[in-house]
């Protein structure tokens, strides 16, 4: 019974993160400069046309990721998918713990942030998220 609960919990977490990575991918890939976001806030225009697939939520989300990660934000959904997929494949393996998966995710975030910072030093402006 306890093994079934752990398996169900890991399956639910797997599906939730997969859905989140699909949301992140579609929000990032449909990013537009004209959409509202934290770098382009319009308070008085409530009827503004948003071109992001997920509306204002996707526009704000992609703007946050674009601000912090630059062009490497396009890699984030793939990293999420890969980490969850590898954890899901080895979910019955007692050696692979969730702590190690979370640690890998934090390391990948730091790597993406480092790559975007270094590319900013080398290339100047980010052409994908101006």
Backbone as JSON, one array per atom type, in Angstrom:
{
  "sequence": "XXXXXXXXXXXXXXXXXXXXXXXXXXXXXXXXXXXXXXXXXXXXXXXXXXXXXXXXXXXXXXXXXXXXXXXXXXXXXXXXXXXXXXXXXXXXXXXXXXXXXXXXXXXXXXXXXXXXXXXXXXXXXXXXXX",
  "N": [[0.82, -1.2, 0.0], [1.94, 1.24, 0.8], [3.9, 1.56, -1.13], [2.35, 1.87, -3.41], [1.16, 4.37, -2.91], [3.4, 6.04, -2.97], [4.16, 5.64, -5.61], [1.92, 6.65, -6.95], [2.04, 9.32, -6.11], [4.5, 10.11, -7.24], [3.85, 9.83, -9.93], [1.85, 11.78, -10.22], [3.31, 14.11, -9.64], [5.11, 13.94, -11.75], [3.38, 14.27, -14.01], [2.38, 16.84, -13.43], [4.68, 18.47, -13.57], [5.42, 18.02, -16.2], [3.23, 19.16, -17.54], [3.6, 21.8, -16.67], [6.08, 22.35, -17.88], [5.32, 22.25, -20.56], [3.56, 24.42, -20.59], [5.44, 26.45, -19.97], [7.16, 26.27, -22.19], [5.44, 26.9, -24.36], [4.62, 29.45, -23.59], [7.04, 30.84, -23.59], [7.95, 30.53, -26.24], [6.0, 31.88, -27.63], [6.41, 34.5, -27.04], [6.24, 38.05, -27.19], [7.33, 41.34, -27.97], [5.48, 43.36, -27.72], [3.67, 42.55, -25.85], [2.27, 42.87, -22.53], [4.33, 43.1, -19.62], [6.77, 42.74, -16.98], [8.79, 44.39, -17.75], [7.58, 46.06, -19.48], [5.13, 47.72, -18.66], [1.74, 48.51, -18.73], [-0.62, 50.33, -17.27], [-3.08, 51.58, -17.65], [-4.34, 50.63, -19.94], [-6.6, 48.4, -20.37], [-7.75, 46.86, -22.3], [-5.83, 45.83, -23.95], [-4.33, 44.13, -26.67], [-3.1, 40.9, -26.47], [-0.55, 38.84, -27.59], [0.55, 36.49, -26.75], [0.25, 32.97, -26.24], [-0.88, 32.12, -23.83], [-2.07, 34.35, -22.81], [-2.12, 37.19, -20.61], [-0.93, 36.05, -18.39], [0.93, 34.21, -19.45], [2.46, 36.07, -20.84], [3.59, 37.69, -18.81], [4.99, 35.67, -17.45], [6.83, 34.72, -19.42], [8.22, 37.06, -19.79], [9.46, 37.45, -17.31], [11.16, 35.17, -17.23], [12.67, 35.71, -19.53], [13.9, 38.07, -18.74], [15.55, 37.28, -16.59], [16.99, 35.03, -17.55], [17.54, 35.41, -20.24], [18.36, 34.47, -23.59], [18.75, 31.83, -22.93], [16.49, 31.0, -21.68], [14.91, 29.66, -23.4], [15.87, 27.09, -23.26], [15.09, 26.13, -20.82], [12.47, 24.73, -20.52], [13.13, 22.29, -21.77], [15.15, 21.33, -20.1], [13.71, 21.0, -17.71], [11.9, 19.01, -18.56], [13.7, 16.91, -19.17], [14.9, 16.39, -16.64], [12.69, 15.58, -15.07], [11.79, 13.43, -16.53], [13.99, 11.65, -16.36], [13.99, 11.22, -13.6], [11.51, 10.03, -13.35], [11.84, 7.66, -14.77], [13.58, 6.29, -13.12], [12.19, 5.94, -10.74], [11.61, 3.85, -9.03], [14.0, 3.07, -8.2], [16.02, 2.92, -5.43], [18.34, 4.38, -5.08], [18.26, 6.77, -6.47], [17.27, 9.79, -5.45], [14.78, 12.28, -4.61], [15.94, 14.56, -3.69], [18.39, 14.67, -4.97], [17.56, 15.05, -7.59], [16.33, 17.58, -7.4], [18.57, 19.03, -6.64], [20.09, 18.76, -9.0], [18.42, 20.22, -10.71], [18.62, 22.81, -9.63], [21.34, 23.23, -10.08], [21.33, 23.21, -12.9], [19.77, 25.5, -13.36], [21.51, 27.44, -12.35], [23.61, 27.07, -14.15], [22.37, 27.82, -16.58], [21.86, 30.5, -16.0], [24.48, 31.42, -15.69], [25.5, 30.97, -18.28], [23.86, 32.71, -19.75], [24.64, 35.14, -18.63], [27.38, 35.24, -19.29], [27.17, 35.24, -22.08], [25.99, 37.69, -22.39], [28.08, 39.36, -21.67], [29.83, 38.85, -23.75], [28.37, 39.12, -26.2], [26.84, 41.42, -25.94], [23.78, 42.91, -26.27], [20.73, 41.07, -25.76], [19.17, 39.4, -28.31], [16.83, 37.99, -28.55], [15.17, 38.41, -26.36], [14.55, 41.45, -25.98]],
  "CA": [[0.0, 0.0, 0.0], [2.81, 2.41, 0.87], [4.58, 1.68, -2.42], [1.38, 2.4, -4.36], [1.0, 5.8, -2.65], [4.59, 6.72, -3.47], [4.11, 5.59, -7.06], [0.9, 7.6, -7.38], [2.56, 10.66, -5.87], [5.52, 10.42, -8.24], [3.17, 9.99, -11.21], [1.17, 13.08, -10.21], [4.37, 15.12, -9.76], [5.61, 13.83, -13.12], [2.41, 14.9, -14.92], [2.3, 18.27, -13.14], [5.87, 19.15, -14.08], [5.35, 17.95, -17.66], [2.28, 20.21, -17.95], [4.25, 23.09, -16.43], [7.1, 22.57, -18.9], [4.61, 22.58, -21.8], [3.13, 25.81, -20.41], [6.61, 27.32, -20.06], [7.64, 26.27, -23.57], [4.52, 27.65, -25.23], [4.65, 30.86, -23.2], [8.32, 31.43, -24.01], [8.06, 30.56, -27.69], [5.04, 32.85, -28.18], [6.74, 35.79, -26.45], [6.26, 39.18, -28.1], [7.75, 42.59, -27.31], [4.33, 44.23, -27.49], [2.87, 42.03, -24.74], [2.61, 43.47, -21.24], [5.23, 42.33, -18.78], [7.39, 43.56, -15.95], [9.65, 45.39, -18.39], [6.72, 46.91, -20.31], [3.87, 47.73, -17.91], [0.74, 49.5, -19.1], [-1.65, 50.22, -16.25], [-4.38, 52.14, -18.02], [-4.93, 49.99, -21.11], [-7.09, 47.08, -19.97], [-8.18, 46.13, -23.49], [-4.67, 45.64, -24.81], [-4.27, 42.83, -27.35], [-1.95, 40.11, -26.05], [-0.29, 37.82, -28.6], [1.02, 35.26, -26.12], [-0.76, 31.9, -26.26], [-1.52, 32.01, -22.52], [-2.57, 35.65, -22.39], [-1.26, 38.02, -19.78], [-0.14, 35.18, -17.51], [2.08, 33.75, -20.23], [3.31, 37.21, -21.18], [4.38, 38.03, -17.62], [5.9, 34.55, -17.17], [7.93, 34.72, -20.38], [9.01, 38.26, -19.56], [10.32, 37.18, -16.15], [12.22, 34.25, -17.64], [13.53, 36.41, -20.47], [14.7, 39.05, -18.01], [16.57, 36.64, -15.76], [17.8, 34.03, -18.23], [17.87, 35.79, -21.62], [18.06, 33.47, -24.62], [18.78, 30.48, -22.37], [15.14, 30.64, -21.21], [14.37, 28.68, -24.36], [16.34, 25.76, -22.88], [14.52, 25.74, -19.53], [11.48, 23.64, -20.59], [13.79, 21.03, -22.09], [15.84, 20.88, -18.89], [12.67, 20.49, -16.81], [11.4, 17.75, -19.09], [14.72, 15.89, -19.03], [15.07, 16.03, -15.23], [11.53, 14.83, -14.58], [11.76, 12.15, -17.23], [14.99, 10.76, -15.77], [13.52, 10.86, -12.26], [10.37, 9.13, -13.5], [12.33, 6.35, -15.2], [14.27, 5.64, -12.0], [11.44, 6.23, -9.52], [11.61, 2.69, -8.13], [15.39, 2.86, -7.81], [16.2, 3.63, -4.15], [19.53, 5.23, -5.08], [17.94, 8.09, -7.0], [16.38, 10.48, -4.52], [14.25, 13.55, -5.09], [16.88, 15.62, -3.34], [19.4, 14.75, -6.02], [16.92, 15.65, -8.76], [16.18, 19.01, -7.12], [19.92, 19.58, -6.7], [20.44, 18.87, -10.41], [17.65, 21.31, -11.28], [19.23, 24.07, -9.18], [22.6, 23.37, -10.82], [21.03, 23.6, -14.28], [19.37, 26.91, -13.34], [22.72, 28.23, -12.19], [24.35, 26.98, -15.4], [21.69, 28.65, -17.56], [22.09, 31.89, -15.63], [25.87, 31.72, -15.98], [25.64, 31.06, -19.74], [23.24, 33.96, -20.24], [25.48, 36.26, -18.19], [28.59, 35.27, -20.1], [26.83, 35.65, -23.44], [25.75, 39.12, -22.32], [29.38, 40.03, -21.69], [30.48, 38.67, -25.05], [27.59, 39.6, -27.33], [26.13, 42.67, -25.7], [22.35, 42.82, -26.03], [20.05, 39.82, -26.08], [18.31, 39.7, -29.46], [15.56, 37.27, -28.46], [14.38, 39.09, -25.33], [15.12, 42.79, -25.85]],
  "C": [[0.86, 1.25, 0.0], [3.53, 2.64, -0.45], [3.62, 2.25, -3.47], [1.16, 3.9, -4.16], [2.19, 6.58, -3.18], [4.6, 6.74, -4.99], [3.08, 6.57, -7.61], [1.38, 9.03, -7.22], [3.61, 11.03, -6.91], [4.9, 10.58, -9.63], [2.46, 11.34, -11.3], [2.19, 14.21, -10.35], [4.93, 15.12, -11.18], [4.68, 14.53, -14.1], [2.32, 16.41, -14.7], [3.5, 19.02, -13.72], [5.9, 19.1, -15.61], [4.39, 19.02, -18.18], [2.87, 21.6, -17.76], [5.31, 23.37, -17.48], [6.48, 22.85, -20.26], [4.12, 24.02, -21.74], [4.31, 26.76, -20.59], [7.12, 27.4, -21.5], [6.74, 27.1, -24.47], [4.5, 29.13, -24.87], [5.92, 31.55, -23.67], [8.38, 31.57, -25.53], [7.05, 31.51, -28.34], [5.24, 34.24, -27.59], [6.78, 36.88, -27.52], [6.65, 40.43, -27.32], [6.56, 43.46, -26.95], [3.44, 43.75, -26.35], [3.23, 42.75, -23.45], [3.51, 42.53, -20.45], [5.84, 43.26, -17.75], [8.33, 44.6, -16.53], [8.85, 46.35, -19.25], [5.32, 46.91, -19.7], [2.99, 48.85, -18.42], [-0.42, 49.33, -18.12], [-3.04, 50.63, -16.76], [-5.05, 51.45, -19.19], [-5.36, 48.56, -20.76], [-7.51, 46.24, -21.16], [-7.04, 45.89, -24.46], [-4.66, 44.23, -25.4], [-2.97, 42.13, -26.96], [-1.76, 38.98, -27.05], [0.23, 36.52, -28.02], [-0.1, 34.23, -26.08], [-1.51, 31.77, -24.94], [-1.95, 33.37, -21.96], [-1.57, 36.41, -21.55], [-0.4, 37.18, -18.83], [1.1, 34.69, -18.23], [3.02, 34.88, -20.59], [4.18, 37.61, -20.0], [5.41, 36.93, -17.31], [7.09, 34.55, -18.12], [8.81, 35.96, -20.21], [9.94, 38.09, -18.36], [11.47, 36.26, -16.53], [13.18, 34.91, -18.62], [14.41, 37.43, -19.8], [15.83, 38.39, -17.25], [17.49, 35.71, -16.52], [18.17, 34.41, -19.66], [17.5, 34.7, -22.61], [18.09, 32.06, -24.07], [17.44, 30.08, -21.76], [14.48, 29.65, -22.15], [14.79, 27.26, -24.01], [15.68, 25.25, -21.61], [13.44, 24.67, -19.62], [12.1, 22.29, -20.92], [14.53, 20.46, -20.88], [14.84, 20.32, -17.9], [12.17, 19.13, -17.27], [12.42, 16.63, -18.9], [14.89, 15.44, -17.58], [13.91, 15.19, -14.72], [11.44, 13.47, -15.26], [12.78, 11.17, -16.65], [14.6, 10.34, -14.35], [12.36, 9.87, -12.34], [10.83, 7.73, -13.94], [12.96, 5.57, -14.05], [13.51, 5.82, -10.69], [11.42, 5.06, -8.55], [13.02, 2.36, -7.66], [15.65, 3.62, -6.51], [17.41, 4.55, -4.13], [19.22, 6.65, -5.56], [16.9, 8.75, -6.11], [15.88, 11.77, -5.15], [15.19, 14.69, -4.76], [17.95, 15.78, -4.42], [18.82, 15.36, -7.29], [16.74, 17.15, -8.58], [17.55, 19.7, -7.17], [20.38, 19.74, -8.14], [19.69, 20.04, -11.06], [18.24, 22.66, -10.88], [20.57, 24.3, -9.89], [22.36, 23.77, -12.27], [20.56, 25.04, -14.35], [20.59, 27.82, -13.22], [23.55, 28.22, -13.47], [23.7, 27.85, -16.49], [21.91, 30.13, -17.27], [23.52, 32.31, -15.93], [26.1, 31.86, -17.49], [25.04, 32.35, -20.27], [24.04, 35.17, -19.81], [26.73, 36.37, -19.04], [28.3, 35.68, -21.54], [26.48, 37.14, -23.49], [27.04, 39.91, -22.32], [30.01, 39.97, -23.07], [29.69, 39.37, -26.15], [26.88, 40.92, -27.12], [24.67, 42.44, -25.39], [21.8, 41.45, -26.43], [19.05, 40.09, -27.19], [16.94, 39.04, -29.35], [14.61, 37.89, -27.44], [14.94, 40.49, -25.13], [14.62, 43.53, -24.62]]
}
